Amino acid sequence: MKTINKYLKGVTFFLATLVLIQGCTVYRTTPVTLEEATATNNKVKLKKIDNQTIKYKKIISINQEYFGVKKSKGDLINVPINKVDIKSIKIKNKPLSDVLSFLSVPVGVIVLLGIIITINVLGGRSYI
């Protein structure tokens, strides 16, 4: 039973790390305009003048007015965006986000193997 508990801690740590890494989104460092953000149709991170950060699935334009699309309780809602309040807009770096999500699995497996090997080398003493 003690052996199972030791490995269970390692597996739990591995799965939690994997879930956290899979959920990350990388944004470009260069800010863009509202028009460019609308054209990309990607996730957007908008920073307001008061340093409040808001994330949208995308930004759309309807009759020269801009709206951020958010998911709320399973429904997509359009939130009006005031141009005056915007400090910067950053769009999702899709290629880098995809690469990091893909690489998280092998890195997670290597970490898990390292934990298992360390437990076996230490002769059953677990520091996790």
CORQUIBEL-V847244 format. One record per residue. N is the residue number from 1. RES is the residue in one small letter. PHI is phi in radians with two decimals (NA if undefined). BURIAL is b if it has 9 or more other ideal C-beta (glycine too) atoms within 8 Angstrom, else e. Layout:
BEGIN
n->[N N]
res->[RES RES]
phi->[PHI PHI]
burial->[BURIAL BURIAL]
END
This chain:
BEGIN
n->[1 2 3 4 5 6 7 8 9 10 11 12 13 14 15 16 17 18 19 20 21 22 23 24 25 26 27 28 29 30 31 32 33 34 35 36 37 38 39 40 41 42 43 44 45 46 47 48 49 50 51 52 53 54 55 56 57 58 59 60 61 62 63 64 65 66 67 68 69 70 71 72 73 74 75 76 77 78 79 80 81 82 83 84 85 86 87 88 89 90 91 92 93 94 95 96 97 98 99 100 101 102 103 104 105 106 107 108 109 110 111 112 113 114 115 116 117 118 119 120 121 122 123 124 125 126 127 128]
res->[m k t i n k y l k g v t f f l a t l v l i q g c t v y r t t p v t l e e a t a t n n k v k l k k i d n q t i k y k k i i s i n q e y f g v k k s k g d l i n v p i n k v d i k s i k i k n k p l s d v l s f l s v p v g v i v l l g i i i t i n v l g g r s y i]
phi->[NA -1.13 -1.11 -1.10 -1.09 -1.09 -1.22 -1.12 -1.09 -1.12 -1.15 -1.09 -1.05 -1.07 -1.15 -1.12 -1.11 -1.10 -1.12 -1.13 -1.23 -1.13 -1.53 -1.48 -2.23 -1.77 -1.87 -1.15 -1.42 -1.49 -1.18 -2.19 -1.51 -1.04 -1.10 -1.16 -1.13 -1.16 -1.20 -1.31 1.07 -1.92 -1.07 -2.37 -2.00 -1.87 -1.92 -1.53 -1.06 -1.46 1.15 -1.39 -1.86 -2.20 -1.89 -2.16 -1.15 -2.96 -2.03 -2.12 -2.10 -2.26 0.93 1.13 -1.96 -1.86 -2.32 -1.64 -1.66 -2.14 -1.77 -2.34 0.95 1.52 -1.86 -1.55 -2.12 -1.75 -1.85 -1.11 -1.97 -1.62 -1.04 -1.18 -1.45 -1.48 -1.67 -2.74 -2.26 -2.15 -1.75 -1.16 -1.60 -1.04 -1.05 -1.19 -1.08 -1.13 -1.11 -1.14 -1.14 -1.17 -1.29 -1.12 -1.19 -1.09 -1.12 -1.09 -1.13 -1.11 -1.09 -1.10 -1.09 -1.07 -1.14 -1.12 -1.13 -1.08 -1.10 -1.20 -1.21 -1.29 1.28 1.68 -1.45 -1.95 -1.87 -1.59]
burial->[e e e e e b b e b b b e b b e e b b e e b e e b e e b e e e e b e b e b b b e b e b b b b b b b e e e e e b e b e b b b b e e e e b b b b b e e e e e e e b b e b e e e b b e e b b b b b e e e b e e b b e e b e e b b e e b b e e b b e e b e e b e e e e e e]
END
